[in-house]
Amino acid sequence: MAGITPTVTCAILLLIFSVCCRLPPPAASLSFNYPAFSSQDQKDFRIEGDASFSVGWIDISANRYDGIGKSQGRVSYNARPMLLWDKATGEVASFTTRFSFAIGIPDIDNKGKGMAFFLAGYPSLLPDDSYGYDIGLTNQSTDATAAGDSRFVAVEFDTFNDTQVSDPDATYDHVGIDVNSVRSLATKSLPNFSLMGNMSALVEYDNISSVLALTLWLGDGRNQNYSLSSKVDLKSALPEQVAVGFSAGTSAAEELHRLRSWYFNSTLEPKVVVVAPPVVAPPPPSPGTHGTGTGVIAGASAGATLFLVLLVATTAILLRRRRSKKKREAEEDADMVGSEDDEDGEPMLEIGMETGPRRFPYHELVEATRNFAAEEKLGQGGFGAVYRGNLKQLGLPVAIKRFSKDSSMQGKKEYASEIKVISRLGHRNLVQLIGWCHGRNELLLVYELMPNRSLDIHLHGNGTFLTWPMRMKIVLGVGSALLYLHEEWEQCVIHRDIKPSNVMLDESFGAKLGDFGLARFIDHAVGMQTMTAVSGTPGYVDPECMITGRASAESDVYSFGVLLLEVACGRRPLSLLQNKAENGGLFRLVEWVWDLYGRGALLDAAAERLNGDYDRAEVERVMVAGLWCAHPDPSARPSMRAAMAVLQSKEPNQLPVLPATKPVPMYAPLMALPSGLSSSSVSVTRSTSASGYATHTSSSSDVSSTGSKVSSSLLKHQHS
């Protein structure tokens, strides 16, 4: 028995060590995302003072009929605290937060005190009897430093230069970084009345450099941003667990403070602890037992042998699992792209990439969407649905497009096309593809989440009212994306489905073009080519494509022209008329605007919702550029560079000269269609997604591009 005991002991200890020697560290992070606020979200927040929760936003200070002066309010995330620093290791968290907000009462240049993003002790406590200039952060004198449970660190958006707190007095408005005092550690003055209207901000803290940084973007088409940063020792300034939130205050003046969206992510990973194997001494020999050294040696040898056997077995299992995974992924890739060419004979390329978007395990996307919960669904399309998700591993809110692998071969083609096209592109006005997954009989694409969803929702749905500066910013963003696709990348990229539901809007209502399921690469040297089926959406498709089958960059330019008119006029390109006898019962936007242009009444087409509140010269410029891009003759259309030159021009008299009446298109004969396909079978697809990350409902194929344009000669100088 003396020889058996050390053998068994060693074997057990080695087995435990091989399995448990490296324990995964527990993640201590806080992450959430609210693109807007619903009634179900109220349970996650602590509302204090005069703050109130509304569907769609949160009022931080008072919003009531009996006046909103002398108001204090606070709202904080209350589902659980944030671990700011780890007492055991001394490590401090990094964090990132993005939020959109609004300050002020529209059309009233009144000044309140401002608002702040803060970190303070958990749970949040609004101080009693604080002054307006304390903006809900403290009730101590301006010379005092907060201590104990009253401590705070804040980024303030101050709208009044109070002498009591020694604010910058060059202008009314400034931003500041506060550490346990409303006398800011660092400040930056802004022009008067800058901190009014819609805005968005990014606040970041880096635990390596200890720098707290703010970036502020002014919305409503102002296209301005400001930055401020300062070194802050959060470990010394705040307790271990904190609440994150917003506070605001007003004095006698009345000013609204409204939070519209909020994303937050913090990371704090405790150090990995490696457990060393214990050193076990052999048991003492029993009285009268001989050959003890031999027993110990035998036991140790048996233990080492068992350890090696376990090690080899574990390695074999891991290698087998890895090979099985690679084999399964290879089979899925082959099923996706290995056996089919597209309709125009272009081989489907292999999806795998070494850089850029990554392949996600299926279970991570299931977890990110809470098993594709109905409440996370953003919209439904012909090939599947789009869900809101949160990738905890990356600390990133995302939109996940979920195709059904059984839907059709076209669904697979759009999935593969979107990956191979957009993953190679990089531009600020293109929606970013983060990753992809095909497995479990499903196809999934992972995009950055656009908080304000699609342009279509705001133009024709129940979204935010778009002022003219916001609309102008959007069309310039889309135009910049198309200019990059057509002329500035190494190949010409034809999008083939430009429309408002494929234009996504970020937190500051900046435009990003998405949905590249129909897009194709074309060499710049290649001229106009034909295709075997027409793809796109009625009203936006170039009429020549529908008749002749020819398609090129000019086709995208036509769709962009329709988009320009739709944004400026607030009307869809095609709609039914009440009088069915008039124009065949169909309203056609391009024809209607062209008729008004010929009669010198172009501004009569401006969107009624704008109520005349727009820059007349800019509206005219957008409409004329829209008509020019939507010219029936493709050779008379501008390139995207020429179109952008008109849109960005500040010269009031520099506009293209167009015919007073819409020209009658003259197209070449129909293309030679493949055997078995008649001209009547050429169809147009339509997107039905309500999410803005659109999916399509019928077949499509490749479209080719042409290079530079010669139609810029249409650009003339008019003199009044």
VMD Tcl script that draws the C-alpha trace (Angstrom):
set ca {
  {0.00 0.00 0.00}
  {2.90 2.34 0.60}
  {3.65 2.41 -3.15}
  {0.05 2.94 -4.24}
  {-0.75 5.98 -2.14}
  {1.74 8.41 -3.71}
  {0.80 7.17 -7.20}
  {-2.88 7.88 -6.72}
  {-2.14 11.15 -5.00}
  {0.15 12.36 -7.79}
  {-2.32 11.30 -10.48}
  {-5.21 13.15 -8.85}
  {-3.19 16.30 -8.24}
  {-1.77 16.29 -11.77}
  {-5.27 15.82 -13.21}
  {-6.61 18.72 -11.19}
  {-3.64 20.84 -12.16}
  {-3.96 20.06 -15.89}
  {-7.62 21.09 -15.88}
  {-7.62 24.00 -13.45}
  {-4.16 25.51 -13.49}
  {-5.36 28.52 -15.46}
  {-8.69 29.94 -14.38}
  {-10.35 32.47 -16.69}
  {-10.58 35.87 -15.04}
  {-14.04 37.15 -14.24}
  {-14.96 40.10 -16.45}
  {-16.01 43.19 -14.49}
  {-17.49 45.43 -17.16}
  {-20.65 47.47 -17.62}
  {-22.16 47.79 -21.08}
  {-25.52 49.04 -22.35}
  {-27.00 50.83 -25.33}
  {-30.22 52.84 -25.72}
  {-30.59 54.25 -29.29}
  {-33.88 55.70 -27.96}
  {-35.86 55.24 -24.76}
  {-38.98 53.08 -24.48}
  {-41.35 52.64 -21.58}
  {-39.74 49.26 -20.79}
  {-36.38 51.01 -20.23}
  {-37.58 53.10 -17.30}
  {-36.85 50.30 -14.83}
  {-33.13 50.59 -15.65}
  {-32.85 54.23 -14.53}
  {-32.95 56.22 -11.32}
  {-34.86 59.46 -11.85}
  {-34.23 62.21 -9.29}
  {-35.48 65.74 -8.70}
  {-37.31 67.34 -11.60}
  {-36.09 64.80 -14.15}
  {-38.78 62.78 -15.97}
  {-38.89 59.79 -18.29}
  {-40.64 60.12 -21.67}
  {-40.97 57.64 -24.51}
  {-38.17 58.49 -26.93}
  {-36.11 60.67 -24.54}
  {-35.42 61.61 -20.92}
  {-35.87 65.17 -19.62}
  {-33.02 65.78 -17.18}
  {-34.33 69.07 -15.84}
  {-38.01 70.03 -15.53}
  {-40.38 70.01 -18.49}
  {-43.70 71.18 -17.12}
  {-46.47 73.65 -17.83}
  {-45.98 75.76 -14.70}
  {-42.47 76.81 -15.68}
  {-39.09 75.13 -15.74}
  {-36.99 77.75 -13.98}
  {-35.02 76.93 -10.80}
  {-34.99 73.24 -11.65}
  {-32.59 70.47 -10.64}
  {-32.65 66.95 -12.06}
  {-30.59 63.81 -12.30}
  {-30.88 60.53 -14.21}
  {-28.49 57.61 -13.75}
  {-28.18 54.01 -14.87}
  {-29.43 52.02 -11.90}
  {-29.54 48.38 -13.09}
  {-26.13 47.84 -11.50}
  {-23.08 49.92 -10.58}
  {-19.92 50.28 -12.56}
  {-16.75 48.80 -11.03}
  {-14.40 51.75 -11.48}
  {-11.35 50.20 -9.86}
  {-10.39 46.89 -8.32}
  {-9.42 47.05 -4.66}
  {-7.51 43.73 -4.87}
  {-5.26 44.69 -7.80}
  {-5.51 48.49 -7.85}
  {-6.41 48.45 -11.56}
  {-8.70 51.16 -12.92}
  {-11.32 50.66 -15.64}
  {-11.32 52.25 -19.06}
  {-14.66 53.39 -20.42}
  {-16.31 54.86 -23.49}
  {-19.69 56.56 -23.65}
  {-21.55 58.15 -26.56}
  {-24.78 60.08 -26.20}
  {-26.98 62.47 -28.14}
  {-28.77 65.27 -26.35}
  {-30.54 68.59 -26.80}
  {-30.40 71.83 -24.83}
  {-32.74 74.81 -25.05}
  {-36.25 75.66 -26.11}
  {-36.64 75.91 -29.91}
  {-36.84 79.49 -31.22}
  {-36.14 80.96 -27.76}
  {-32.64 82.27 -27.09}
  {-32.90 81.82 -23.34}
  {-30.01 80.69 -21.21}
  {-30.19 78.22 -18.36}
  {-27.18 76.75 -16.60}
  {-26.34 73.59 -18.50}
  {-25.98 69.86 -17.97}
  {-23.26 67.29 -17.27}
  {-22.31 63.65 -17.70}
  {-21.08 62.38 -14.35}
  {-19.59 59.50 -12.36}
  {-20.51 59.53 -8.67}
  {-21.10 57.17 -5.75}
  {-23.64 54.40 -6.31}
  {-26.56 54.84 -6.01}
  {-26.82 58.37 -7.39}
  {-27.95 61.06 -4.94}
  {-29.16 64.48 -6.09}
  {-27.86 67.05 -3.57}
  {-30.44 69.13 -1.71}
  {-30.70 72.90 -2.16}
  {-28.01 73.29 -4.79}
  {-27.74 76.38 -6.95}
  {-28.41 76.47 -10.69}
  {-24.72 76.85 -11.51}
  {-24.03 73.57 -9.68}
  {-26.00 71.82 -12.49}
  {-27.18 69.12 -10.12}
  {-23.67 67.96 -9.16}
  {-23.13 69.37 -5.66}
  {-24.53 71.72 -3.00}
  {-21.18 72.74 -1.51}
  {-19.61 76.16 -1.81}
  {-17.59 76.81 -4.93}
  {-14.38 76.88 -2.89}
  {-15.02 73.48 -1.30}
  {-13.92 70.08 -2.56}
  {-16.47 67.27 -2.41}
  {-15.59 64.35 -0.15}
  {-17.02 61.00 0.91}
  {-20.30 60.05 -0.73}
  {-20.55 63.48 -2.36}
  {-17.59 62.99 -4.68}
  {-18.05 63.24 -8.45}
  {-16.20 63.54 -11.75}
  {-18.12 65.23 -14.56}
  {-17.92 66.56 -18.08}
  {-20.05 69.70 -18.13}
  {-21.83 71.47 -20.98}
  {-22.18 74.91 -19.39}
  {-24.44 77.50 -21.02}
  {-23.82 80.47 -18.70}
  {-20.61 82.17 -17.54}
  {-21.29 82.35 -13.82}
  {-18.80 84.54 -11.98}
  {-19.39 82.52 -8.78}
  {-17.54 79.52 -10.17}
  {-14.89 81.44 -12.12}
  {-16.12 80.13 -15.46}
  {-14.50 81.38 -18.67}
  {-16.08 84.76 -19.39}
  {-15.12 85.22 -23.04}
  {-18.43 83.67 -24.16}
  {-21.58 82.29 -22.58}
  {-20.90 78.67 -23.53}
  {-18.06 76.34 -22.59}
  {-17.31 72.69 -21.87}
  {-15.35 71.60 -18.84}
  {-13.95 68.65 -16.88}
  {-14.85 68.76 -13.18}
  {-13.25 66.75 -10.35}
  {-15.13 67.11 -7.04}
  {-15.79 70.79 -7.76}
  {-17.80 72.80 -10.28}
  {-14.68 74.90 -10.79}
  {-13.45 72.99 -13.79}
  {-10.05 71.34 -13.99}
  {-9.96 72.11 -17.72}
  {-12.27 74.22 -19.91}
  {-12.80 75.21 -23.53}
  {-14.82 78.26 -24.56}
  {-17.35 77.89 -27.38}
  {-19.09 80.57 -29.46}
  {-22.20 82.08 -27.87}
  {-25.32 79.90 -28.14}
  {-23.34 76.94 -29.48}
  {-24.72 74.62 -26.80}
  {-28.27 74.79 -28.08}
  {-30.27 72.39 -30.21}
  {-29.27 68.82 -31.05}
  {-25.75 67.64 -30.22}
  {-23.81 64.43 -29.64}
  {-20.75 63.70 -27.55}
  {-18.09 61.04 -27.00}
  {-16.41 60.76 -23.60}
  {-13.48 58.34 -23.19}
  {-11.18 57.41 -20.31}
  {-7.94 55.50 -20.85}
  {-6.65 53.68 -17.77}
  {-3.08 53.63 -19.08}
  {-2.65 57.35 -19.70}
  {-5.35 58.41 -17.14}
  {-6.66 60.89 -19.73}
  {-10.34 61.82 -19.75}
  {-11.28 63.13 -23.21}
  {-14.39 64.76 -24.68}
  {-15.38 65.20 -28.32}
  {-18.51 67.27 -28.99}
  {-20.36 67.46 -32.30}
  {-22.89 70.23 -32.92}
  {-25.92 68.93 -34.82}
  {-28.64 70.52 -36.93}
  {-26.28 70.85 -39.89}
  {-23.72 73.02 -38.07}
  {-20.90 70.53 -38.86}
  {-18.66 71.73 -36.03}
  {-16.83 69.75 -33.37}
  {-14.76 70.57 -30.31}
  {-12.35 68.55 -28.17}
  {-11.16 68.78 -24.56}
  {-9.03 66.46 -22.42}
  {-7.30 66.36 -19.06}
  {-5.43 63.88 -16.90}
  {-7.66 62.61 -14.09}
  {-6.80 60.11 -11.33}
  {-10.18 58.39 -11.01}
  {-8.94 55.99 -8.35}
  {-8.17 58.88 -5.99}
  {-11.22 60.90 -6.95}
  {-14.01 58.31 -6.68}
  {-15.09 55.21 -4.71}
  {-14.62 51.68 -6.05}
  {-18.20 51.41 -7.37}
  {-19.89 54.33 -9.10}
  {-23.08 55.34 -10.84}
  {-22.98 56.91 -14.30}
  {-25.57 59.41 -15.42}
  {-26.54 62.98 -16.30}
  {-27.53 66.01 -14.25}
  {-28.81 69.47 -15.13}
  {-29.89 72.70 -13.52}
  {-31.63 75.96 -14.36}
  {-31.96 79.29 -12.59}
  {-34.70 81.81 -13.28}
  {-34.08 81.34 -17.01}
  {-35.84 78.42 -18.67}
  {-33.94 75.81 -20.63}
  {-34.72 72.19 -21.47}
  {-32.08 69.45 -21.12}
  {-33.00 66.28 -22.96}
  {-31.14 62.96 -23.35}
  {-32.02 61.22 -26.65}
  {-29.67 58.22 -26.82}
  {-26.96 56.68 -24.67}
  {-24.28 54.03 -25.19}
  {-21.85 53.07 -22.44}
  {-19.10 50.45 -22.13}
  {-16.47 49.95 -19.46}
  {-13.79 47.26 -19.20}
  {-11.91 46.09 -16.15}
  {-10.21 42.70 -16.37}
  {-8.63 41.42 -13.12}
  {-5.20 39.90 -13.55}
  {-4.97 36.25 -14.50}
  {-3.97 34.11 -11.54}
  {-1.92 31.03 -12.40}
  {-2.19 28.34 -9.74}
  {1.12 26.54 -9.30}
  {0.96 22.78 -8.69}
  {1.44 21.95 -5.03}
  {4.58 20.21 -3.88}
  {3.57 16.99 -2.12}
  {6.04 15.13 0.08}
  {5.83 11.34 0.07}
  {4.13 9.83 3.13}
  {6.43 8.53 5.89}
  {7.14 4.83 5.77}
  {5.12 2.54 7.96}
  {7.00 0.75 10.76}
  {8.55 -2.43 9.54}
  {8.07 -1.58 5.82}
  {11.04 -2.25 3.57}
  {11.86 -0.85 0.11}
  {10.29 2.61 0.76}
  {12.51 4.40 -1.75}
  {11.55 1.92 -4.44}
  {7.83 2.50 -3.72}
  {8.20 6.25 -3.92}
  {10.09 6.06 -7.21}
  {7.51 3.68 -8.63}
  {4.70 5.96 -7.54}
  {6.32 9.04 -9.03}
  {7.00 7.21 -12.29}
  {3.39 6.03 -12.50}
  {2.16 9.52 -11.78}
  {4.38 11.04 -14.46}
  {3.26 8.38 -16.93}
  {-0.39 9.11 -16.16}
  {0.22 12.83 -16.59}
  {1.80 12.26 -20.00}
  {-1.12 10.06 -21.04}
  {-3.59 12.74 -19.97}
  {-1.58 15.43 -21.75}
  {-1.45 13.45 -25.00}
  {-5.15 12.61 -24.77}
  {-6.10 16.25 -24.13}
  {-3.94 17.45 -27.03}
  {-5.47 14.84 -29.33}
  {-9.00 15.90 -28.36}
  {-8.22 19.58 -28.93}
  {-6.63 18.89 -32.32}
  {-9.56 16.75 -33.33}
  {-12.02 19.47 -32.36}
  {-9.99 22.04 -34.26}
  {-9.90 19.87 -37.39}
  {-13.63 19.23 -37.08}
  {-14.30 22.95 -36.77}
  {-12.17 23.76 -39.81}
  {-13.81 20.97 -41.78}
  {-17.27 22.20 -40.82}
  {-16.39 25.79 -41.76}
  {-14.92 24.61 -45.06}
  {-18.10 22.67 -45.83}
  {-20.20 25.72 -44.97}
  {-17.99 27.94 -47.18}
  {-18.24 25.43 -50.01}
  {-22.00 25.30 -49.62}
  {-22.08 29.10 -49.72}
  {-19.70 30.00 -52.53}
  {-17.94 26.95 -53.92}
  {-20.47 25.44 -56.28}
  {-22.22 28.36 -57.93}
  {-21.27 31.15 -60.26}
  {-23.39 34.26 -60.33}
  {-25.83 34.93 -63.15}
  {-23.34 36.79 -65.29}
  {-20.65 34.15 -65.06}
  {-18.52 35.76 -62.35}
  {-17.21 33.10 -59.96}
  {-18.26 33.68 -56.38}
  {-15.13 34.55 -54.45}
  {-14.01 32.88 -51.25}
  {-15.34 34.74 -48.25}
  {-12.51 34.15 -45.77}
  {-10.34 37.19 -45.00}
  {-7.24 37.74 -42.92}
  {-8.02 41.35 -42.04}
  {-11.08 43.54 -41.69}
  {-14.38 41.95 -40.69}
  {-14.10 38.79 -38.65}
  {-16.02 35.55 -38.55}
  {-18.12 35.30 -35.39}
  {-19.12 32.04 -33.70}
  {-22.86 31.50 -33.98}
  {-23.35 31.31 -30.20}
  {-21.86 34.81 -29.73}
  {-24.48 36.33 -32.05}
  {-27.23 34.37 -30.35}
  {-26.08 35.77 -27.00}
  {-25.74 39.29 -28.43}
  {-29.38 39.33 -29.55}
  {-30.74 37.42 -26.53}
  {-31.52 34.47 -28.80}
  {-32.93 36.79 -31.49}
  {-35.57 38.10 -29.09}
  {-38.62 39.77 -30.64}
  {-38.00 42.99 -28.71}
  {-34.54 43.29 -30.32}
  {-35.96 43.11 -33.84}
  {-35.39 46.26 -35.89}
  {-37.12 45.23 -39.11}
  {-38.14 42.46 -41.49}
  {-37.15 41.92 -45.11}
  {-37.65 39.42 -47.87}
  {-34.57 37.32 -46.98}
  {-34.75 37.69 -43.21}
  {-34.77 40.13 -40.30}
  {-32.46 42.63 -38.62}
  {-31.83 42.58 -34.87}
  {-30.19 44.90 -32.40}
  {-27.32 43.22 -30.56}
  {-24.57 43.90 -28.06}
  {-21.24 42.15 -28.54}
  {-19.92 41.95 -24.99}
  {-16.52 40.72 -26.15}
  {-16.01 43.93 -28.13}
  {-18.20 46.20 -26.00}
  {-20.01 47.25 -29.15}
  {-23.67 47.75 -30.10}
  {-24.41 46.19 -33.49}
  {-27.16 45.46 -36.00}
  {-27.27 41.82 -37.11}
  {-28.90 40.94 -40.42}
  {-30.17 37.37 -40.23}
  {-30.68 35.63 -43.58}
  {-32.37 32.27 -43.89}
  {-30.11 29.80 -45.64}
  {-33.15 28.08 -47.09}
  {-34.59 31.28 -48.59}
  {-33.05 31.08 -52.09}
  {-29.78 31.05 -53.95}
  {-30.21 34.82 -54.36}
  {-30.07 35.25 -50.60}
  {-26.72 33.43 -50.52}
  {-25.41 35.58 -53.36}
  {-26.35 38.82 -51.63}
  {-24.79 37.59 -48.40}
  {-21.51 36.70 -50.13}
  {-21.56 39.86 -52.23}
  {-22.04 42.11 -49.25}
  {-19.06 40.57 -47.47}
  {-16.67 40.64 -50.40}
  {-17.61 44.18 -51.48}
  {-18.02 46.30 -48.36}
  {-15.25 44.55 -46.42}
  {-12.72 45.95 -48.89}
  {-13.99 49.53 -48.67}
  {-13.35 52.19 -46.08}
  {-15.09 55.58 -45.98}
  {-16.74 57.65 -43.26}
  {-20.04 57.66 -45.19}
  {-20.28 53.88 -45.63}
  {-21.85 51.60 -43.03}
  {-19.11 49.48 -41.48}
  {-19.33 45.70 -41.75}
  {-17.95 44.27 -38.50}
  {-18.29 40.57 -39.16}
  {-20.19 37.61 -40.50}
  {-21.26 34.08 -39.69}
  {-22.70 31.17 -41.64}
  {-23.61 28.09 -39.70}
  {-26.58 26.31 -38.12}
  {-28.40 26.67 -41.46}
  {-28.30 30.47 -41.21}
  {-26.41 33.41 -42.68}
  {-25.66 36.45 -40.51}
  {-24.00 39.80 -41.16}
  {-22.89 42.09 -38.33}
  {-22.87 45.88 -38.87}
  {-22.21 48.92 -36.73}
  {-25.49 50.06 -35.21}
  {-26.86 53.32 -36.57}
  {-28.79 54.95 -33.68}
  {-31.12 56.94 -35.93}
  {-31.84 54.08 -38.34}
  {-32.72 54.92 -41.96}
  {-33.46 58.16 -43.80}
  {-36.76 56.73 -45.03}
  {-38.15 56.59 -41.49}
  {-37.57 60.31 -40.94}
  {-38.74 61.44 -44.39}
  {-41.96 59.43 -44.54}
  {-42.45 57.74 -41.17}
  {-42.74 58.79 -37.56}
  {-39.07 59.68 -37.10}
  {-37.40 62.97 -36.25}
  {-38.32 66.06 -38.25}
  {-35.40 66.83 -40.56}
  {-34.62 70.52 -40.84}
  {-33.14 71.81 -44.06}
  {-29.54 71.94 -42.70}
  {-29.94 68.30 -41.61}
  {-31.20 67.35 -45.08}
  {-28.34 69.16 -46.77}
  {-25.83 67.35 -44.55}
  {-27.41 64.01 -45.46}
  {-27.33 64.48 -49.26}
  {-23.71 65.65 -49.12}
  {-22.82 62.55 -47.10}
  {-24.47 60.20 -49.61}
  {-22.84 62.04 -52.50}
  {-19.44 61.76 -50.85}
  {-19.92 57.99 -50.46}
  {-20.86 57.56 -54.13}
  {-17.95 59.71 -55.29}
  {-15.63 57.39 -53.36}
  {-17.27 54.28 -54.82}
  {-17.26 55.50 -58.42}
  {-13.97 57.37 -58.73}
  {-11.75 57.32 -55.65}
  {-11.30 53.60 -54.95}
  {-9.04 51.30 -57.03}
  {-12.08 49.86 -58.82}
  {-15.42 51.38 -59.64}
  {-18.12 50.04 -57.34}
  {-21.73 50.09 -58.56}
  {-24.16 50.10 -55.65}
  {-27.32 49.40 -57.70}
  {-29.90 50.15 -54.99}
  {-29.59 53.75 -53.80}
  {-32.70 54.89 -51.92}
  {-33.59 56.40 -48.51}
  {-34.09 53.04 -46.77}
  {-30.44 52.19 -47.56}
  {-29.14 55.49 -46.17}
  {-28.39 55.05 -42.46}
  {-28.10 57.91 -39.97}
  {-25.66 58.02 -37.05}
  {-26.16 59.74 -33.70}
  {-25.59 63.20 -35.21}
  {-27.74 62.43 -38.30}
  {-24.70 61.98 -40.50}
  {-25.45 59.76 -43.53}
  {-23.86 56.37 -44.21}
  {-24.71 54.33 -47.29}
  {-25.47 50.67 -46.60}
  {-26.84 47.42 -48.11}
  {-24.25 46.27 -50.64}
  {-26.03 43.02 -51.48}
  {-26.41 44.03 -55.14}
  {-23.08 45.86 -55.51}
  {-20.29 44.77 -57.84}
  {-16.68 45.73 -58.61}
  {-15.99 46.95 -62.15}
  {-12.64 48.01 -63.59}
  {-12.47 51.71 -64.37}
  {-11.42 50.95 -67.95}
  {-14.53 48.86 -68.65}
  {-17.40 50.61 -70.40}
  {-21.13 50.12 -70.02}
  {-22.12 46.45 -69.88}
  {-25.34 44.52 -69.96}
  {-26.90 42.29 -67.33}
  {-29.36 39.44 -67.43}
  {-31.88 40.86 -64.97}
  {-32.70 44.30 -63.61}
  {-32.15 44.93 -59.92}
  {-33.26 47.82 -57.77}
  {-36.44 49.47 -56.55}
  {-39.19 50.98 -58.76}
  {-38.90 54.74 -58.95}
  {-35.15 54.70 -58.33}
  {-34.02 52.41 -61.17}
  {-32.59 54.08 -64.26}
  {-35.28 53.72 -66.99}
  {-32.61 52.73 -69.52}
  {-31.69 49.73 -67.35}
  {-35.29 48.55 -67.42}
  {-35.56 48.89 -71.20}
  {-32.14 47.98 -72.56}
  {-30.52 46.01 -69.77}
  {-27.48 48.32 -69.80}
  {-26.14 49.53 -66.49}
  {-23.16 51.55 -65.28}
  {-22.12 54.25 -62.84}
  {-24.68 56.46 -64.60}
  {-27.36 54.18 -63.20}
  {-26.27 55.06 -59.66}
  {-26.18 58.74 -60.61}
  {-29.82 58.51 -61.74}
  {-30.86 56.95 -58.42}
  {-28.92 59.62 -56.55}
  {-30.80 62.30 -58.51}
  {-34.13 60.80 -57.45}
  {-32.90 60.72 -53.86}
  {-31.98 64.43 -54.03}
  {-35.47 65.32 -55.24}
  {-37.10 63.12 -52.59}
  {-35.14 64.76 -49.76}
  {-35.86 68.29 -51.02}
  {-39.54 67.68 -51.86}
  {-40.48 65.22 -49.12}
  {-42.38 63.05 -51.62}
  {-41.76 59.50 -52.81}
  {-40.67 59.03 -56.45}
  {-43.84 57.09 -57.30}
  {-47.24 57.25 -55.61}
  {-50.89 56.78 -56.48}
  {-53.05 59.80 -57.32}
  {-56.59 60.19 -56.04}
  {-57.67 61.09 -59.56}
  {-56.92 57.84 -61.37}
  {-57.59 59.45 -64.77}
  {-54.74 61.93 -64.29}
  {-51.34 60.73 -65.58}
  {-52.58 57.18 -65.49}
  {-53.28 57.54 -61.78}
  {-49.56 57.65 -60.94}
  {-47.56 60.56 -59.51}
  {-44.00 60.71 -60.87}
  {-41.70 62.94 -58.87}
  {-39.07 63.59 -61.58}
  {-41.70 64.67 -64.14}
  {-43.51 66.88 -61.61}
  {-40.36 68.73 -60.52}
  {-39.18 69.11 -64.13}
  {-42.50 70.69 -65.06}
  {-42.17 73.23 -62.21}
  {-38.58 73.93 -63.31}
  {-39.77 74.72 -66.83}
  {-42.41 77.12 -65.45}
  {-39.91 78.91 -63.20}
  {-41.70 77.72 -60.06}
  {-39.14 75.21 -58.80}
  {-39.43 76.20 -55.13}
  {-43.12 75.24 -55.18}
  {-41.85 71.67 -54.96}
  {-40.08 72.20 -51.61}
  {-41.25 69.90 -48.81}
  {-44.35 71.24 -47.09}
  {-43.05 70.14 -43.67}
  {-40.21 72.65 -44.01}
  {-42.88 75.39 -43.92}
  {-40.65 77.75 -45.90}
  {-37.82 77.52 -43.35}
  {-34.91 76.82 -45.69}
  {-32.13 78.40 -47.69}
  {-33.80 79.12 -51.04}
  {-30.54 79.02 -52.99}
  {-29.58 75.65 -51.48}
  {-33.00 74.10 -52.14}
  {-32.86 75.25 -55.75}
  {-29.33 73.90 -56.12}
  {-30.31 70.48 -54.76}
  {-33.39 70.25 -57.02}
  {-31.55 71.30 -60.17}
  {-28.72 68.88 -59.38}
  {-31.36 66.18 -58.84}
  {-32.93 66.80 -62.24}
  {-29.51 66.85 -63.89}
  {-28.59 63.48 -62.33}
  {-32.01 62.05 -63.31}
  {-31.71 63.18 -66.93}
  {-33.28 60.57 -69.26}
  {-30.14 60.55 -71.41}
  {-27.29 58.87 -69.47}
  {-24.68 60.73 -71.52}
  {-26.16 64.04 -70.33}
  {-25.89 63.13 -66.64}
  {-22.98 64.43 -64.52}
  {-20.32 62.32 -62.92}
  {-20.54 62.19 -59.14}
  {-17.64 64.63 -58.96}
  {-19.50 67.15 -61.13}
  {-22.73 66.64 -59.17}
  {-20.90 67.20 -55.87}
  {-19.28 70.35 -57.28}
  {-22.75 71.80 -57.86}
  {-24.07 70.73 -54.45}
  {-21.07 72.20 -52.63}
  {-20.87 75.37 -54.72}
  {-21.37 78.69 -52.95}
  {-21.78 80.57 -56.23}
  {-25.47 81.52 -56.51}
  {-25.49 81.66 -60.32}
  {-23.55 78.48 -61.09}
  {-26.14 75.86 -62.00}
  {-26.46 73.44 -64.92}
  {-28.74 74.58 -67.74}
  {-31.49 72.02 -68.37}
  {-34.23 71.88 -71.02}
  {-37.49 73.57 -70.01}
  {-39.32 70.30 -70.62}
  {-38.15 66.84 -69.74}
  {-36.43 65.29 -72.80}
  {-37.90 62.18 -74.37}
  {-35.48 59.31 -73.83}
  {-34.04 57.55 -76.89}
  {-32.56 54.18 -76.03}
  {-30.75 51.59 -78.10}
  {-32.49 48.31 -79.00}
  {-33.01 45.70 -76.33}
  {-30.02 43.57 -75.47}
  {-29.80 40.02 -76.69}
  {-31.26 37.98 -73.88}
  {-30.11 34.46 -73.05}
  {-32.00 31.56 -74.47}
  {-35.31 31.00 -72.73}
  {-35.46 34.54 -71.30}
  {-37.79 37.02 -72.97}
  {-37.89 40.75 -72.46}
  {-41.09 40.36 -70.48}
  {-39.25 38.33 -67.90}
  {-36.90 41.18 -66.99}
  {-38.08 42.14 -63.54}
  {-37.36 44.71 -60.88}
  {-36.70 43.81 -57.29}
  {-37.99 45.69 -54.31}
  {-36.70 45.99 -50.76}
  {-39.19 45.46 -47.99}
  {-37.06 45.88 -44.89}
  {-38.28 48.33 -42.28}
  {-34.95 48.40 -40.52}
  {-32.83 50.37 -42.95}
  {-30.41 47.41 -43.18}
  {-32.41 46.29 -46.21}
  {-32.87 42.84 -47.67}
  {-34.27 42.09 -51.11}
  {-37.07 39.98 -52.45}
  {-36.20 38.79 -55.94}
  {-33.35 37.97 -58.28}
  {-30.59 40.19 -59.52}
  {-27.23 40.08 -61.23}
  {-24.15 42.08 -62.00}
  {-24.04 45.58 -63.31}
  {-21.02 47.18 -64.92}
  {-19.61 50.63 -64.67}
  {-18.11 53.22 -66.90}
  {-15.30 55.53 -66.11}
  {-15.14 59.30 -66.20}
  {-17.86 61.54 -67.61}
  {-17.87 64.06 -70.42}
  {-21.19 65.62 -69.47}
  {-19.63 68.23 -67.23}
  {-19.86 70.56 -70.22}
  {-23.50 71.02 -69.25}
  {-22.36 73.06 -66.28}
  {-22.91 76.69 -67.28}
  {-22.69 80.08 -65.66}
  {-25.96 81.97 -65.45}
  {-25.96 85.68 -64.81}
  {-28.97 87.50 -63.44}
}
mol new
graphics top color blue
foreach p $ca { graphics top sphere $p radius 0.5 }
foreach p [lrange $ca 0 end-1] q [lrange $ca 1 end] { graphics top cylinder $p $q radius 0.2 }
display resetview
